[in-house]
Structures are given as C-alpha cells and as structure tokens.
Amino acid sequence: MFERGRLANDNPPRLRSFDDKGNRLDLVEYHPSYHELMRESIGSGLHVSTWQHDATPAPAPAEVARAARYYMVAQIENGHMCPVTMTRAAVAALGAEPGLAAQLMPKVGSATYDPRFAPWWEKTGITLGMGMTEKQGGTDVRANTTTALPSGDEYRLTGHKWFMSAPMSDAFLVLAQAPT
Ligand SMILES: Cc1cc2nc3c(=O)[nH]c(=O)nc-3n(C[C@H](O)[C@H](O)[C@H](O)COP(=O)(O)OP(=O)(O)OC[C@H]3O[C@@H](n4cnc5c(N)ncnc54)[C@H](O)[C@@H]3O)c2cc1C
C-alpha cells in the first residue's frame, strides 16, 4: 500500500482537455495506483460505513469503527482520502432530500469503485465531491457569494469556486446563498 501511495504521488493527476478527435473531454487522469487505493478504501466502506442506505446514521459503533480504520489509511496516502472523506460528509446533506437520497444512495453505498468517465446512472458506484471554498471564503463560509436561485424543482447556481480537489467526483455538494 505504501508503494501505491508513493507511485500515486510521484505521478500526479493530469488534465486531458480533448480526446484524439478533438472533442472536449475535461477528464482528469490518475495513475493506476491511485485507483487501486480508491478501490481498497471504497471496498472497505470507508466512504459510507457510517450511513444506512436511506442516508440516516448507522448505529454505534459505526463512527468509532470507521474513525479507527480511517486513521490507519491516513498513515499511507492522503490524496485519495479526499473523495472518500467528502463522499461520507456529503451524505449528511443528501439526507435532507429523501427523494434525491433514494436515487443516489444505492450508488453511493456501493462497495465497488467505478472510475469510469460515465454518467452517474450508468456506474456501479459513485463518489461525491464538494464545492464550498471560494477565494475570499475558506474557513468563514459566510463570506461565500455564490447564489442558488430556485428554478422549478432545482436551483440555478451562479458564482465562482476554488479548490475543488476531486474533480472526477460524480456529483458535488455546492455551498451557496439561497433566498431566505
Ligand atoms: C488538500 C486540500 C483539499 C481541499 N479540497 C477542497 C474541496 O474539494 N472543496 C472545497 O470546497 N474546498 C477544498 N479545500 C479548501 C478548504 O476547505 C479550505 O482550505 C479551508 O476551508 C480553509 O480555508 P482557507 O484555505 O481559505 O484558509 P483561511 O480561511 O484563510 O484560514 C487561514 C487561517 O486562519 C484561521 N482562521 C480563519 N478564519 C478565522 C476566524 N474567524 N477565527 C480564527 N481563526 C480563523 C484558520 O484556522 C487558518 O489557520 C481543500 C483544501 C486543501 C488543503
């Protein structure tokens, strides 16, 4: 595992903007070792083991058990822990939208890591990223200026995010100011 961590960090992700025919891709390619680390951590449930399939908290000692295993993985490689961490954390917000949670949780809860660049509904497992930080607002998220305006059943987001470090996530929890 340490060797995988070394290889993943010696071979950083690369942006592939276009495919061979010139079509826009915006694909971020990772070294196979990164995918192996993801496969291990997701296969062990580190991304979701504190949640049940309906996005409600799993019974004790789920948090403690996960924290102990997470601590061990943190000794090996931290880059892949980012999407693992964000996926688990984003489920807390997903729980506020039971309809959306019912659609996404079967994929989020999967122990099969699926790194394919494909729509989320075609994949066996998905990860969730976060778009919180703005240049003027890191720790102090109240300084964020991105807006979320209701548009039918959805929200229209307008703003600028910075530091979205897991760009190949299948969905993003985006923090924005909505009308009160
Ligand atoms: C490796 C990495 C990956 C990341 N990935 C993501 C991502 O995927 N998505 C995303 O949205 N963000 C991501 N972030 C950004 C991260 O969330 C921010 O870096 C974090 O919120 C801190 O914000 P900042 O860097 O602007 O620091 P600042 O907010 O400028 O803080 C700088 C220092 O000031 C202190 N400080 C700030 N405000 C106060 C206060 N009011 N009182 C006392 N002390 C204060 C802080 O504790 C800190 O020590 C990532 C960051 C890192 C390092």
The ligand as an ORCA input file, in Angstrom:
! r2SCAN-3c Opt
* xyz 0 1
  C      -5.684     19.463      0.218
  C      -6.910     20.326      0.237
  C      -8.037     19.950     -0.470
  C      -9.172     20.749     -0.481
  N     -10.271     20.342     -1.197
  C     -11.363     21.120     -1.223
  C     -12.503     20.724     -1.986
  O     -12.500     19.682     -2.661
  N     -13.589     21.516     -1.994
  C     -13.628     22.681     -1.280
  O     -14.655     23.342     -1.313
  N     -12.559     23.097     -0.577
  C     -11.422     22.337     -0.531
  N     -10.329     22.743      0.181
  C     -10.312     24.054      0.759
  C     -10.527     24.039      2.250
  O     -11.854     23.757      2.549
  C     -10.051     25.401      2.750
  O      -8.646     25.437      2.564
  C     -10.391     25.598      4.202
  O     -11.790     25.789      4.342
  C      -9.624     26.761      4.811
  O      -9.837     27.913      4.068
  P      -8.625     28.846      3.575
  O      -7.574     27.935      2.945
  O      -9.194     29.935      2.739
  O      -7.985     29.407      4.891
  P      -8.446     30.692      5.722
  O      -9.939     30.658      5.910
  O      -7.844     31.901      5.092
  O      -7.754     30.386      7.109
  C      -6.353     30.621      7.316
  C      -6.064     30.506      8.783
  O      -6.835     31.448      9.529
  C      -7.631     30.818     10.521
  N      -8.935     31.484     10.598
  C      -9.733     31.793      9.550
  N     -10.844     32.446      9.989
  C     -10.731     32.505     11.347
  C     -11.574     33.065     12.372
  N     -12.745     33.661     12.099
  N     -11.157     32.953     13.663
  C      -9.971     32.323     13.951
  N      -9.141     31.819     13.013
  C      -9.516     31.896     11.736
  C      -7.779     29.365     10.073
  O      -7.967     28.480     11.147
  C      -6.423     29.135      9.384
  O      -5.447     28.779     10.309
  C      -9.189     21.960      0.233
  C      -8.044     22.343      0.958
  C      -6.922     21.553      0.959
  C      -5.692     21.998      1.728
*
